[in-house]
Amino acid sequence: MFTGLRLVLILLELELHRPAIKLDTNHAQARLQTAQYRAKKRIVRGLWIATGLLMLAFPLTHFIVTLGLFTTFLSFTILDETC
């Protein structure tokens, strides 16, 4: 049985204890398990939460669409693996 706080922590991937992960560099998704990539995902998650709050604060269609497209661009830029 999950408590509300535990469920929120799982949804936000803020688990208090992460087991040590052995990285297999030959695996196709090995880059998704690195600490650097997880840090980038946290930044993007925070960006989307802030953007969502702005969208709720200013419920104008043109503002929401423009902000959503710009945030999508920023998310792809941040998560880009060539940087």
C-alpha angles and dihedrals in degrees: 000000000000122000119220093255093049090050091051091049091051092048092050092041091235096136112168094221124037118186117234110270121213109215119220103204091199093060116104093231099040092119090060090064098054122109091235093057093046089052089052090051090053090053091050091047090052090047092053093047091052091046091050091052090051090050090052091047094051108032097187116136097222091047093050094048094046094046092046093052092046092048090050089053091049091048093053090045093052094045094045109126096208092071 
